[in-house]
Amino acid sequence: MKVERLVVGLLETNCYVLYQNESCLVVDPGDDYRKIAKAIEGYELEGILVTHYHFDHVGALSDLLKHHCTTVFNFKTLGKQKTKSFSFEVVLNKGHKEDSVSFVFENDIFTGDFVFNEGIGRTDLPGGCDKEMQKSLDKLKVLTKNYNIYPGHGPTTTLDYEKQNNPYL
């Protein structure tokens, strides 16, 4: 699976396009529909993955759905999921927002605003909760595989790096 990062919108949200063969998925279409449309041109869009419903992560969602008949995966689709070309798990990660999820692939986790490089998402916004964030972080701490972490903002990282350098883990 190839991962392309598109930085979109005023808050510089990471929107990811995942490619496999002639198919793709879009993670967090935060803004800049034209930029996303150009990146997926020529590919079959098999789904849109939404880590949470803050405006900077879903700003281009309605435009994508106007032009593509596809499934949206989010907090309502927890558990193992499969499209024609992709398999992943949707895991609830409350804390930043009550609808926050991560998408776990074989070697990669798309965390939205749950975990960043050396940080975590804010818990002081509506829907945020320190206790829920800690529970979610505890679930992440016990994973033994060194996943690549693709956050909603900033650079990518790895789980091992975060376990050693992220003060919240």
N, CA, C and O of each residue as an XYZ file, in Angstrom:
676
protein
N       0.846     -1.176      0.000
C       0.000      0.000      0.000
C       0.891      1.238      0.000
O       1.825      1.352      0.794
N       0.588      2.147     -0.893
C       1.309      3.421     -0.965
C       0.469      4.489     -0.274
O      -0.749      4.531     -0.447
N       1.113      5.349      0.506
C       0.425      6.416      1.235
C       0.942      7.764      0.737
O       2.147      8.015      0.717
N       0.009      8.621      0.338
C       0.360      9.985     -0.050
C      -0.293     10.952      0.938
O      -1.482     10.844      1.237
N       0.498     11.889      1.435
C      -0.016     12.901      2.361
C      -0.293     14.185      1.600
O       0.566     14.694      0.880
N      -1.506     14.703      1.769
C      -1.884     16.003      1.224
C      -2.164     16.916      2.412
O      -3.003     16.591      3.252
N      -1.488     18.036      2.495
C      -1.741     18.989      3.576
C      -2.796     19.957      3.065
O      -2.594     20.642      2.062
N      -3.946     20.008      3.781
C      -5.086     20.778      3.282
C      -5.614     21.746      4.337
O      -5.503     21.497      5.538
N      -6.183     22.844      3.874
C      -6.895     23.772      4.737
C      -6.012     24.698      5.553
O      -4.788     24.571      5.580
N      -6.673     25.632      6.217
C      -5.975     26.639      7.018
C      -5.248     26.041      8.222
O      -4.225     26.573      8.652
N      -5.768     24.941      8.766
C      -5.123     24.309      9.926
C      -4.115     23.234      9.513
O      -3.627     22.472     10.348
N      -3.811     23.188      8.219
C      -2.813     22.264      7.680
C      -3.058     20.835      8.141
O      -2.186     20.191      8.725
N      -4.259     20.361      7.866
C      -4.648     18.996      8.213
C      -4.031     18.022      7.225
O      -3.969     18.289      6.025
N      -3.576     16.890      7.744
C      -3.079     15.823      6.886
C      -4.265     15.023      6.362
O      -4.990     14.391      7.131
N      -4.452     15.056      5.065
C      -5.387     14.179      4.369
C      -4.505     13.144      3.692
O      -3.515     13.491      3.049
N      -4.859     11.879      3.835
C      -4.049     10.821      3.238
C      -4.827     10.123      2.132
O      -6.029      9.889      2.250
N      -4.124      9.797      1.061
C      -4.685      8.951      0.014
C      -3.884      7.654      0.032
O      -2.660      7.659     -0.099
N      -4.600      6.546      0.196
C      -3.981      5.231      0.236
C      -4.242      4.554     -1.105
O      -5.386      4.456     -1.548
N      -3.186      4.095     -1.736
C      -3.307      3.482     -3.058
C      -2.956      2.004     -2.984
O      -2.009      1.601     -2.309
N      -3.730      1.222     -3.683
C      -3.430     -0.203     -3.837
C      -3.981     -0.614     -5.200
O      -5.187     -0.549     -5.441
N      -3.082     -1.035     -6.084
C      -3.468     -1.384     -7.449
C      -4.184     -0.199     -8.088
O      -3.618      0.893     -8.135
N      -5.391     -0.374     -8.574
C      -6.141      0.709     -9.229
C      -7.162      1.350     -8.299
O      -8.057      2.061     -8.754
N      -7.032      1.103     -7.000
C      -8.012      1.574     -6.029
C      -7.368      2.504     -5.009
O      -6.146      2.547     -4.864
N      -8.227      3.251     -4.303
C      -7.717      4.146     -3.267
C      -8.754      4.339     -2.169
O      -9.940      4.060     -2.343
N      -8.268      4.822     -1.042
C      -9.074      5.292      0.071
C      -8.613      6.704      0.382
O      -7.456      7.047      0.140
N      -9.508      7.526      0.918
C      -9.136      8.868      1.373
C      -9.386      8.931      2.874
O     -10.466      8.582      3.349
N      -8.372      9.381      3.616
C      -8.475      9.550      5.064
C      -8.554     11.045      5.373
O      -7.684     11.813      4.961
N      -9.583     11.453      6.090
C      -9.767     12.829      6.560
C      -9.694     13.891      5.451
O      -8.733     14.656      5.378
N     -10.714     13.927      4.599
C     -10.757     14.951      3.543
C     -11.107     16.318      4.130
O     -12.255     16.756      4.046
N     -10.126     16.986      4.720
C     -10.359     18.183      5.510
C     -10.717     19.433      4.744
O     -11.419     20.297      5.271
N     -10.252     19.555      3.506
C     -10.493     20.759      2.716
C      -9.855     20.520      1.351
O      -9.335     19.438      1.078
N      -9.901     21.546      0.495
C      -9.230     21.515     -0.807
C      -9.690     20.331     -1.664
O      -8.883     19.500     -2.081
N     -10.994     20.271     -1.916
C     -11.549     19.168     -2.701
C     -10.797     18.963     -4.011
O     -10.523     17.825     -4.391
N     -10.461     20.042     -4.703
C      -9.788     19.904     -6.013
C      -8.440     19.195     -5.891
O      -8.074     18.394     -6.751
N      -7.720     19.487     -4.844
C      -6.425     18.840     -4.611
C      -6.617     17.336     -4.388
O      -5.860     16.522     -4.917
N      -7.625     16.982     -3.607
C      -7.921     15.571     -3.341
C      -8.397     14.889     -4.621
O      -7.959     13.784     -4.939
N      -9.297     15.550     -5.358
C      -9.831     14.986     -6.597
C      -8.710     14.695     -7.590
O      -8.726     13.669     -8.270
N      -7.744     15.597     -7.670
C      -6.605     15.388     -8.579
C      -5.789     14.165     -8.145
O      -5.331     13.393     -8.987
N      -5.607     13.991     -6.835
C      -4.805     12.868     -6.322
C      -5.471     11.513     -6.571
O      -4.785     10.503     -6.731
N      -6.808     11.492     -6.604
C      -7.501     10.204     -6.773
C      -7.965      9.962     -8.209
O      -8.555      8.925     -8.511
N      -7.696     10.914     -9.079
C      -8.114     10.787    -10.474
C      -7.536      9.512    -11.094
O      -6.337      9.257    -10.993
N      -8.382      8.728    -11.724
C      -7.948      7.495    -12.364
C      -7.986      6.283    -11.448
O      -7.705      5.168    -11.888
N      -8.326      6.481    -10.192
C      -8.424      5.384     -9.219
C      -9.874      5.196     -8.804
O     -10.664      6.140     -8.821
N     -10.214      3.978     -8.436
C     -11.537      3.705     -7.891
C     -11.517      4.030     -6.399
O     -10.760      3.427     -5.638
N     -12.346      4.979     -5.988
C     -12.428      5.354     -4.579
C     -13.292      4.324     -3.853
O     -14.505      4.266     -4.059
N     -12.662      3.512     -3.004
C     -13.363      2.430     -2.310
C     -13.906      2.844     -0.947
O     -14.647      2.084     -0.324
N     -13.555      4.024     -0.480
C     -14.072      4.463      0.802
C     -13.413      5.743      1.268
O     -12.344      6.134      0.798
N     -14.093      6.384      2.215
C     -13.567      7.580      2.869
C     -13.506      7.263      4.354
O     -14.497      6.828      4.942
N     -12.350      7.480      4.959
C     -12.136      7.180      6.370
C     -12.082      8.490      7.144
O     -11.241      9.345      6.867
N     -12.983      8.647      8.117
C     -13.069      9.878      8.899
C     -12.680      9.562     10.335
O     -13.363      8.796     11.016
N     -11.572     10.159     10.798
C     -11.110      9.890     12.164
C     -11.968     10.584     13.205
O     -12.109     10.074     14.316
N     -12.543     11.730     12.879
C     -13.482     12.429     13.758
C     -14.082     13.586     12.974
O     -13.578     13.975     11.920
N     -15.169     14.127     13.512
C     -15.935     15.114     12.764
C     -15.684     16.555     13.215
O     -16.635     17.296     13.465
N     -14.419     16.956     13.321
C     -14.091     18.371     13.424
C     -13.989     18.914     12.001
O     -13.612     18.188     11.080
N     -14.324     20.190     11.823
C     -14.411     20.784     10.487
C     -13.143     20.606      9.659
O     -13.213     20.441      8.441
N     -11.994     20.637     10.310
C     -10.745     20.569      9.557
C     -10.427     19.157      9.063
O      -9.441     18.959      8.352
N     -11.246     18.185      9.431
C     -11.048     16.805      8.972
C     -12.138     16.343      8.010
O     -12.020     15.282      7.398
N     -13.198     17.137      7.876
C     -14.306     16.726      7.000
C     -14.768     17.829      6.047
O     -15.833     17.703      5.444
N     -14.010     18.886      5.901
C     -14.432     20.016      5.072
C     -14.715     19.681      3.626
O     -15.545     20.343      3.003
N     -14.066     18.689      3.071
C     -14.290     18.302      1.669
C     -15.108     17.014      1.550
O     -15.277     16.486      0.451
N     -15.614     16.511      2.674
C     -16.372     15.245      2.655
C     -17.609     15.343      1.769
O     -17.842     14.463      0.940
N     -18.389     16.378      1.926
C     -19.628     16.478      1.140
C     -19.328     16.582     -0.354
O     -20.048     16.001     -1.166
N     -18.279     17.311     -0.728
C     -17.913     17.392     -2.150
C     -17.474     16.030     -2.679
O     -17.840     15.655     -3.792
N     -16.705     15.299     -1.908
C     -16.296     13.958     -2.346
C     -17.503     13.058     -2.548
O     -17.579     12.312     -3.524
N     -18.445     13.133     -1.617
C     -19.635     12.279     -1.723
C     -20.553     12.710     -2.868
O     -21.281     11.881     -3.414
N     -20.531     13.978     -3.237
C     -21.310     14.441     -4.397
C     -20.789     13.822     -5.691
O     -21.557     13.555     -6.616
N     -19.490     13.599     -5.745
C     -18.860     13.125     -6.976
C     -18.528     11.632     -6.972
O     -18.199     11.069     -8.015
N     -18.610     10.995     -5.812
C     -18.252      9.574     -5.708
C     -19.265      8.862     -4.819
O     -19.528      9.287     -3.694
N     -19.819      7.793     -5.326
C     -20.725      6.968     -4.525
C     -19.855      5.946     -3.796
O     -19.418      4.963     -4.394
N     -19.606      6.173     -2.519
C     -18.697      5.307     -1.770
C     -19.110      5.255     -0.307
O     -19.979      6.011      0.130
N     -18.495      4.375      0.433
C     -18.791      4.171      1.851
C     -17.937      5.094      2.710
O     -16.764      5.325      2.415
N     -18.538      5.618      3.777
C     -17.791      6.387      4.771
C     -17.597      5.488      5.990
O     -18.559      4.962      6.550
N     -16.342      5.323      6.389
C     -15.997      4.551      7.580
C     -15.678      5.539      8.692
O     -14.941      6.502      8.484
N     -16.243      5.293      9.889
C     -16.081      6.222     10.998
C     -16.442      5.516     12.307
O     -16.384      4.288     12.385
N     -16.810      6.275     13.324
C     -17.132      5.717     14.639
C     -18.356      4.805     14.615
O     -18.584      4.058     15.567
N     -19.136      4.854     13.560
C     -20.305      3.976     13.440
C     -19.968      2.638     12.795
O     -20.826      1.761     12.703
N     -18.725      2.473     12.347
C     -18.320      1.245     11.641
C     -17.142      0.585     12.358
O     -16.178      0.176     11.711
N     -17.210      0.478     13.671
C     -16.106     -0.090     14.457
C     -15.879     -1.553     14.092
O     -16.790     -2.258     13.659
N     -14.633     -1.985     14.281
C     -14.291     -3.384     14.052
C     -13.582     -3.584     12.721
O     -13.193     -2.627     12.052
N     -13.424     -4.845     12.354
C     -12.714     -5.197     11.120
C     -13.568     -4.836      9.909
O     -14.768     -5.110      9.864
N     -12.911     -4.213      8.927
C     -13.583     -3.780      7.704
C     -12.792     -4.235      6.490
O     -11.574     -4.399      6.542
N     -13.506     -4.430      5.409
C     -12.851     -4.851      4.168
C     -13.557     -4.193      2.989
O     -14.785     -4.186      2.900
N     -12.751     -3.641      2.091
C     -13.259     -3.192      0.799
C     -12.688     -4.165     -0.225
O     -12.090     -5.175      0.145
N     -12.865     -3.873     -1.487
C     -12.344     -4.766     -2.522
C     -10.819     -4.950     -2.402
O     -10.305     -6.050     -2.601
N     -10.114     -3.878     -2.081
C      -8.643     -3.905     -2.097
C      -7.975     -3.687     -0.749
O      -6.761     -3.862     -0.640
N      -8.723     -3.310      0.280
C      -8.126     -2.943      1.559
C      -8.795     -3.681      2.714
O      -9.997     -3.948      2.689
N      -7.986     -4.006      3.733
C      -8.498     -4.549      4.993
C      -7.935     -3.707      6.127
O      -6.751     -3.369      6.128
N      -8.781     -3.369      7.090
C      -8.341     -2.541      8.205
C      -9.321     -2.709      9.350
O     -10.389     -3.302      9.201
N      -8.929     -2.169     10.503
C      -9.796     -2.192     11.671
C     -10.063     -0.759     12.116
O      -9.164      0.081     12.110
N     -11.299     -0.492     12.499
C     -11.690      0.819     13.021
C     -11.755      0.696     14.537
O     -12.548     -0.082     15.067
N     -10.913      1.472     15.241
C     -10.780      1.381     16.696
C     -11.185      2.706     17.328
O     -10.689      3.762     16.936
N     -12.082      2.652     18.300
C     -12.531      3.855     19.006
C     -11.423      4.370     19.918
O     -10.855      3.615     20.707
N     -11.120      5.664     19.803
C     -10.092      6.329     20.614
C     -10.655      7.622     21.171
O     -10.245      8.711     20.768
N     -11.588      7.503     22.092
C     -12.169      8.712     22.695
C     -11.093      9.508     23.422
O     -10.049      8.975     23.800
N     -11.363     10.759     23.603
C     -10.441     11.639     24.334
C     -10.384     12.990     23.674
O     -10.748     13.994     24.287
N      -9.933     13.041     22.425
C      -9.932     14.303     21.688
C     -11.365     14.707     21.369
O     -11.728     15.880     21.455
N     -12.163     13.728     21.003
C     -13.582     13.928     20.709
C     -14.264     12.578     20.911
O     -13.627     11.533     20.780
N     -15.545     12.597     21.226
C     -16.239     11.341     21.534
C     -16.364     10.421     20.324
O     -16.607      9.227     20.495
N     -16.205     10.938     19.113
C     -16.310     10.104     17.913
C     -14.946      9.798     17.282
O     -14.888      9.381     16.125
N     -13.864      9.997     18.015
C     -12.520      9.784     17.475
C     -12.215      8.299     17.297
O     -12.429      7.487     18.197
N     -11.711      7.971     16.116
C     -11.280      6.603     15.827
C      -9.920      6.630     15.155
O      -9.483      7.647     14.616
N      -9.267      5.481     15.205
C      -8.054      5.250     14.426
C      -8.339      4.131     13.442
O      -9.192      3.276     13.682
N      -7.623      4.145     12.345
C      -7.739      3.106     11.333
C      -6.438      2.326     11.320
O      -5.380      2.867     10.998
N      -6.523      1.052     11.673
C      -5.341      0.213     11.820
C      -5.232     -0.724     10.622
O      -6.105     -1.560     10.387
N      -4.155     -0.571      9.879
C      -3.830     -1.434      8.751
C      -2.705     -2.365      9.173
O      -2.279     -2.329     10.327
N      -2.223     -3.184      8.276
C      -1.198     -4.176      8.624
C       0.016     -3.554      9.305
O       0.489     -4.071     10.317
N       0.523     -2.456      8.764
C       1.726     -1.817      9.312
C       1.537     -0.353      9.685
O       2.483      0.306     10.115
N       0.333      0.155      9.525
C       0.090      1.589      9.643
C      -1.144      1.877     10.490
O      -2.119      1.126     10.471
N      -1.082      2.992     11.240
C      -2.238      3.475     11.989
C      -2.456      4.943     11.626
O      -1.538      5.758     11.709
N      -3.680      5.264     11.225
C      -4.075      6.639     10.935
C      -4.838      7.134     12.150
O      -5.952      6.681     12.413
N      -4.245      8.065     12.894
C      -4.731      8.419     14.226
C      -5.555      9.699     14.286
O      -6.123      9.998     15.337
N      -5.642     10.459     13.214
C      -6.343     11.737     13.305
C      -5.698     12.607     14.368
O      -4.478     12.770     14.383
N      -6.511     13.168     15.263
C      -5.976     14.038     16.316
C      -5.848     13.310     17.650
O      -5.845     13.949     18.702
N      -5.744     11.996     17.619
C      -5.539     11.202     18.830
C      -4.077     11.288     19.268
O      -3.797     11.698     20.394
N      -3.153     10.910     18.403
C      -1.719     10.928     18.719
C      -0.973     11.640     17.599
O      -1.212     11.394     16.417
N      -0.070     12.524     17.991
C       0.812     13.225     17.070
C       2.259     12.818     17.352
O       2.534     12.072     18.291
N       3.166     13.313     16.535
C       4.585     13.149     16.805
C       4.897     13.909     18.090
O       4.851     15.139     18.121
N       5.214     13.167     19.149
C       5.567     13.706     20.470
C       4.425     14.496     21.120
O       4.679     15.425     21.887
N       3.191     14.143     20.824
C       2.074     14.835     21.444
C       0.767     14.077     21.263
O       0.732     12.989     20.689
N      -0.301     14.674     21.766
C      -1.650     14.113     21.616
C      -2.608     15.251     21.279
O      -2.258     16.427     21.370
N      -3.806     14.878     20.894
C      -4.825     15.868     20.584
C      -5.341     16.569     21.821
O      -5.246     16.051     22.933
N      -5.884     17.742     21.615
C      -6.454     18.525     22.710
C      -7.661     17.802     23.299
O      -8.397     17.113     22.593
N      -7.846     17.972     24.596
C      -9.008     17.394     25.272
C      -9.917     18.473     25.861
O     -10.916     18.162     26.509
N      -9.570     19.731     25.637
C     -10.336     20.833     26.211
C     -11.418     21.375     25.282
O     -12.111     22.329     25.635
N     -11.571     20.782     24.105
C     -12.617     21.199     23.174
C     -13.899     20.411     23.464
O     -13.839     19.373     24.124
N     -15.058     20.884     22.983
C     -16.299     20.118     23.198
C     -16.154     18.667     22.725
O     -15.691     18.407     21.615
N     -16.555     17.739     23.580
C     -16.424     16.313     23.268
C     -15.124     15.697     23.741
O     -14.961     14.478     23.690
N     -14.192     16.527     24.204
C     -12.915     16.032     24.701
C     -13.015     15.606     26.154
O     -13.886     16.070     26.891
N     -12.102     14.705     26.568
C     -12.144     14.213     27.947
C     -10.782     13.626     28.309
O     -10.306     12.703     27.647
N     -10.160     14.155     29.351
C      -8.851     13.665     29.791
C      -8.884     12.185     30.163
O      -7.994     11.431     29.771
N      -9.899     11.763     30.914
C      -9.984     10.358     31.352
C     -10.115      9.417     30.166
O      -9.463      8.374     30.119
N     -10.959      9.786     29.205
C     -11.132      8.947     28.012
C      -9.845      8.911     27.189
O      -9.494      7.873     26.628
N      -9.145     10.036     27.116
C      -7.878     10.072     26.390
C      -6.882      9.120     27.029
O      -6.183      8.395     26.321
N      -6.804      9.109     28.332
C      -5.871      8.216     29.013
C      -6.214      6.755     28.747
O      -5.316      5.941     28.529
N      -7.495      6.414     28.761
C      -7.913      5.037     28.439
C      -7.489      4.657     27.018
O      -7.015      3.546     26.778
N      -7.661      5.579     26.092
C      -7.267      5.322     24.705
C      -5.759      5.168     24.582
O      -5.281      4.286     23.868
N      -5.008      6.016     25.270
C      -3.544      5.906     25.244
C      -3.082      4.585     25.844
O      -2.119      3.987     25.364
N      -3.762      4.127     26.887
C      -3.415      2.846     27.507
C      -3.581      1.696     26.518
O      -2.794      0.750     26.538
N      -4.593      1.765     25.654
C      -4.783      0.731     24.624
C      -3.634      0.748     23.619
O      -3.209     -0.299     23.132
N      -3.140      1.939     23.316
C      -2.045      2.074     22.354
C      -0.727      1.572     22.945
O       0.078      0.961     22.243
N      -0.510      1.828     24.221
C       0.745      1.450     24.885
C       1.021     -0.051     24.841
O       2.180     -0.464     24.795
N      -0.015     -0.855     24.855
C       0.186     -2.313     24.932
C       0.449     -2.957     23.579
O       0.774     -4.142     23.518
N       0.313     -2.198     22.490
C       0.621     -2.761     21.171
C       2.119     -3.017     21.083
O       2.920     -2.182     21.504
N       2.497     -4.159     20.543
C       3.919     -4.512     20.481
C       4.533     -4.288     19.106
O       5.756     -4.226     18.986
N       3.731     -4.169     18.091
C       4.241     -3.959     16.736
C       4.645     -2.494     16.560
O       3.986     -1.599     17.090
N       5.711     -2.253     15.827
C       6.171     -0.891     15.568
C       5.445     -0.311     14.354
O       6.017     -0.222     13.267
N       4.196      0.077     14.542
C       3.392      0.645     13.463
C       3.921      2.003     13.031
O       4.492      2.743     13.832
N       3.725      2.324     11.756
C       3.884      3.695     11.286
C       2.643      4.452     11.725
O       1.528      3.960     11.552
N       2.814      5.628     12.285
C       1.678      6.436     12.743
C       1.554      7.647     11.827
O       2.495      8.418     11.641
N       0.357      7.785     11.262
C       0.025      8.899     10.380
C      -0.984      9.786     11.110
O      -2.171      9.464     11.147
N      -0.526     10.903     11.694
C      -1.416     11.765     12.483
C      -2.190     12.756     11.618
O      -1.919     12.914     10.427
N      -3.151     13.411     12.241
C      -3.978     14.396     11.559
C      -3.274     15.712     11.271
O      -3.737     16.494     10.440
N      -2.177     15.963     11.940
C      -1.380     17.178     11.727
C       0.082     16.827     11.986
O       0.385     15.988     12.835
N       0.974     17.465     11.260
C       2.403     17.270     11.507
C       2.970     16.021     10.848
O       2.301     15.347     10.064
N       4.237     15.728     11.192
C       4.947     14.633     10.521
C       4.515     13.249     11.006
O       3.956     13.089     12.091
N       4.795     12.267     10.167
C       4.553     10.885     10.551
C       5.574     10.465     11.603
O       6.586     11.133     11.813
N       5.286      9.354     12.252
C       6.152      8.849     13.308
C       5.949      7.340     13.390
O       5.271      6.752     12.548
N       6.535      6.724     14.402
C       6.322      5.292     14.622
C       5.898      5.071     16.065
O       6.138      5.913     16.931
N       5.275      3.949     16.312
C       4.822      3.654     17.669
C       6.007      3.513     18.623
O       5.955      4.018     19.744
N       7.063      2.842     18.197
C       8.235      2.707     19.077
C       8.814      4.077     19.426
O       9.166      4.326     20.580
N       8.915      4.963     18.438
C       9.438      6.309     18.704
C       8.560      7.019     19.720
O       9.068      7.647     20.649
N       7.259      6.927     19.553
C       6.347      7.616     20.468
C       6.411      7.029     21.877
O       6.325      7.770     22.857
N       6.558      5.726     21.989
C       6.683      5.108     23.318
C       7.912      5.616     24.044
O       7.911      5.703     25.272
N       8.963      5.955     23.306
C      10.200      6.430     23.916
C      10.224      7.954     24.117
O      10.892      8.442     25.028
N       9.502      8.707     23.277
C       9.676     10.164     23.246
C       8.413     10.985     23.532
O       8.500     12.183     23.803
N       7.254     10.350     23.474
C       6.020     11.083     23.689
C       5.716     11.091     25.199
O       5.509     10.028     25.783
N       5.686     12.251     25.826
C       5.490     12.290     27.282
C       4.136     11.723     27.750
O       3.970     11.404     28.927
N       3.190     11.602     26.840
C       1.869     11.071     27.202
C       1.822      9.545     27.124
O       0.890      8.921     27.632
N       2.826      8.952     26.487
C       2.900      7.495     26.397
C       3.997      6.954     27.300
O       4.209      5.743     27.356
